[in-house]
Amino acid sequence: MAKRNIGLIATDLDDTLLRRDKAISAHTKSVFARCREKGILIAFATARTEKASERFIRQISPDIVISDMGALARRGEETLYETPIPTSDALALLQKCLSDPRVAQIILQADSGYYCSRPLVGEGWEDYTHAKTVDFSKPADYGKIYRVTIQAFDAQTPRDLSKGFPDTGTTSYRHDGWHAMHGLDVSKGRTLRAVADVINIPIENIAAFGDDTSDIGMLRAAGIGVAMRNAIPEVKAAADFICDDCDNDGVAKWLEENIL
């Protein structure tokens, strides 16, 4: 493939830029530094909160962070785009989740913090030490609520819970029965388009990388959509290219071969 004129690289984190042990290799850091030297901007586009992405932000220094699965995009301290759930809907949805016995865990992501119904313990939660365990049955002002995430081990549960909330959409993840309920228009793809307009980079000059359901819209929106070899089949079907596995520095290898 001929070298492409790319102005922005947008990459998911978990199982995409990050290896499965949550590390960013020296090789990947070097490739991103070379991209920056060429004037290419870098964006993280993750389901994580910005706070939960901090150690990776320190290593790569992205120009833009699209977090909360696309509900929020920031450039430094500047908010470029945000789509919170209407507050009344979010609080009503929260109470509905509390009363459903199929729901094992509830997480609320808001501009005021990261809240959960039970402590977050075990592998994979190392970056969430800022999470606060709260009693959601008690009234509280959480500010802007970007997402209500539940752990439930069947796909029907989030669909049942979101009924009656026409401004709410749902996204299921590949791991451990996690499902997100968010604003209807929330997606990494929509947010990437909004960010492209703000920073004045044509969408066709953006390369995006991902592996899971929430990345599909972003890969379709970008001029070049690249799926990881370890991506789910639906992501591969939405992509223009497939790169190597996340444990083999697939993003960095693809950038070296096709952009640098």
C-alpha positions in Angstrom: 0.0 0.0 0.0 1.3 3.5 -0.9 2.1 5.7 2.1 -1.0 7.6 3.2 -1.3 11.3 4.2 -2.5 10.9 7.8 -3.1 13.8 10.1 -4.5 12.0 13.1 -4.1 8.5 14.6 -7.0 7.4 16.8 -6.4 4.2 18.8 -8.3 2.2 21.3 -6.3 1.2 24.4 -7.2 -2.2 25.8 -6.4 -5.2 23.5 -5.4 -2.6 20.8 -2.5 -0.3 21.7 -2.0 -2.0 25.0 -0.6 -5.5 25.2 -2.7 -8.0 27.2 -0.6 -7.3 30.3 -1.5 -3.6 29.9 2.0 -2.6 28.8 3.0 -0.3 26.0 6.2 -1.6 24.5 9.3 0.5 23.9 8.9 -0.2 20.2 5.3 1.3 20.2 6.5 4.3 22.1 9.2 4.9 19.5 6.9 4.6 16.6 4.4 7.1 18.1 7.3 9.5 18.8 8.3 9.3 15.1 4.6 9.9 14.1 4.6 13.0 16.3 7.9 14.2 14.7 6.1 14.1 11.3 3.3 16.3 12.7 0.7 13.6 13.1 -1.7 14.1 16.0 -2.5 11.3 18.3 -5.8 10.5 20.0 -6.7 7.8 22.5 -10.3 6.6 22.0 -11.2 4.4 24.9 -14.1 3.1 27.0 -12.0 4.0 30.0 -12.3 7.2 31.9 -9.6 9.7 31.3 -8.5 9.2 34.9 -8.2 5.4 34.3 -6.0 6.1 31.3 -3.6 8.4 33.0 -0.6 6.1 33.1 -0.9 5.5 29.4 -1.4 9.2 28.7 1.9 9.9 30.5 3.7 7.4 28.3 2.4 8.6 24.9 1.1 12.1 25.6 -1.8 12.0 23.1 -3.1 15.3 21.8 -6.7 14.3 22.4 -8.4 11.9 24.7 -11.8 10.5 23.7 -13.0 8.7 26.8 -16.1 7.1 28.3 -16.7 5.2 25.0 -17.0 8.5 23.1 -19.2 10.4 25.6 -16.4 12.9 26.3 -13.5 14.3 24.2 -10.9 16.6 25.6 -7.7 18.4 24.4 -5.8 19.0 27.6 -8.3 20.8 29.8 -10.5 21.9 26.9 -13.7 19.9 26.3 -14.1 19.4 22.6 -17.3 17.3 22.7 -19.5 15.6 25.3 -22.8 13.7 25.3 -24.0 13.0 28.9 -27.2 11.0 29.6 -30.1 13.3 30.5 -29.8 13.5 34.3 -33.3 12.4 35.1 -33.0 9.4 32.8 -29.6 8.4 34.3 -30.9 8.5 37.8 -34.1 6.6 37.0 -32.0 4.0 35.1 -29.7 3.7 38.1 -32.7 2.8 40.3 -34.0 0.4 37.8 -30.6 -1.4 37.8 -30.6 -1.5 41.6 -33.9 -3.4 41.7 -33.0 -6.0 39.0 -31.5 -9.2 40.6 -29.7 -10.0 37.3 -27.4 -7.1 37.8 -24.2 -8.1 39.7 -22.4 -4.7 39.7 -23.2 -1.1 38.8 -20.7 1.5 37.8 -21.5 5.1 37.1 -19.1 7.3 35.2 -19.7 11.1 35.7 -17.7 14.3 35.5 -17.6 14.3 39.3 -16.0 10.8 39.6 -16.2 7.1 39.1 -18.7 5.3 41.4 -19.5 1.6 41.9 -22.0 -0.4 43.9 -19.3 -2.9 45.1 -15.5 -2.6 45.4 -13.6 -3.2 42.2 -11.2 -6.0 42.9 -9.1 -8.5 40.9 -7.2 -8.4 37.7 -8.0 -5.6 35.3 -9.0 -3.0 37.9 -5.5 -1.7 38.7 -6.2 1.7 37.1 -9.4 2.3 39.0 -8.1 3.0 42.5 -9.9 6.3 42.2 -13.3 4.5 42.1 -15.6 5.2 45.0 -18.0 2.6 46.5 -21.3 4.2 47.2 -24.9 3.3 48.1 -26.8 4.2 44.9 -30.1 3.9 46.8 -29.3 7.2 48.5 -29.9 10.5 46.6 -26.7 12.2 45.4 -25.6 14.8 42.9 -23.2 13.2 40.5 -23.1 16.0 38.0 -23.0 15.1 34.4 -23.4 11.3 34.0 -21.8 9.9 30.9 -22.5 6.2 31.4 -24.2 3.6 33.6 -22.3 0.3 33.2 -23.6 -3.0 34.6 -22.3 -6.5 34.9 -25.0 -9.0 33.9 -24.4 -12.3 32.3 -27.0 -12.2 29.6 -27.4 -9.8 26.8 -31.1 -9.3 27.4 -30.7 -7.6 30.7 -29.4 -4.2 29.4 -32.1 -4.2 26.7 -34.8 -4.7 29.3 -33.3 -2.0 31.6 -33.1 0.6 28.8 -36.7 0.1 27.8 -38.6 3.3 28.5 -35.5 5.5 28.0 -35.6 6.4 24.3 -32.6 8.7 24.6 -30.4 5.8 25.9 -28.3 3.3 23.9 -26.6 0.2 25.0 -23.2 -1.4 24.1 -22.0 -4.8 25.2 -18.3 -5.7 25.7 -16.6 -8.9 24.9 -15.4 -9.6 28.4 -17.1 -10.8 31.7 -20.7 -9.7 31.0 -20.2 -6.0 31.0 -22.7 -3.7 29.3 -22.8 0.1 29.0 -25.9 2.2 28.9 -25.2 5.7 27.5 -26.6 8.6 25.6 -28.3 7.5 22.4 -25.9 9.4 20.2 -22.7 8.2 22.0 -20.2 6.4 19.9 -16.5 6.7 19.2 -17.3 7.2 15.6 -19.6 10.2 16.1 -17.1 11.7 18.5 -14.2 11.2 16.1 -16.2 13.1 13.4 -16.9 15.9 15.8 -13.3 16.1 16.9 -12.1 16.1 13.3 -14.3 19.1 12.6 -13.0 21.0 15.6 -9.3 20.4 14.8 -9.9 20.8 11.1 -8.5 17.5 9.9 -10.5 15.8 7.1 -12.0 12.5 8.4 -10.4 10.7 5.4 -7.0 11.7 6.8 -7.6 9.8 10.0 -6.4 6.2 10.8 -8.3 4.4 13.6 -7.5 1.2 15.4 -9.7 -1.1 17.5 -10.7 -4.5 18.6 -14.2 -4.5 20.2 -17.8 -3.6 19.6 -17.4 0.1 20.6 -14.7 0.5 18.0 -16.8 -0.4 15.0 -18.3 3.1 14.4 -14.8 4.6 14.7 -13.3 2.3 12.2 -16.1 3.0 9.7 -15.9 6.7 10.2 -12.2 7.1 9.7 -10.5 7.3 6.3 -8.6 4.1 7.3 -10.0 1.6 9.8 -7.7 -1.0 11.1 -8.8 -4.0 13.2 -6.4 -6.0 15.4 -5.8 -9.6 14.5 -7.3 -10.3 18.0 -10.4 -8.3 17.3 -13.9 -9.8 17.3 -15.3 -10.8 13.8 -17.6 -7.8 13.7 -14.7 -5.4 14.0 -12.7 -7.1 11.3 -15.7 -7.0 9.0 -15.9 -3.2 9.5 -12.2 -2.6 8.9 -10.2 -1.7 5.8 -7.2 -3.5 7.1 -6.2 -6.0 9.7 -2.9 -5.6 11.6 -1.0 -7.9 13.9 -2.1 -9.0 17.4 -1.9 -6.5 20.2 0.8 -8.6 21.9 2.9 -8.2 18.8 2.7 -4.4 18.6 0.2 -4.6 15.7 -0.6 -0.8 15.8 3.0 0.2 15.7 3.9 -2.3 13.0 1.1 -1.1 10.8 2.1 2.5 11.2 5.7 1.8 10.4 4.8 -0.1 7.2 2.0 2.2 5.9 2.5 5.7 7.4 6.1 6.3 8.3 
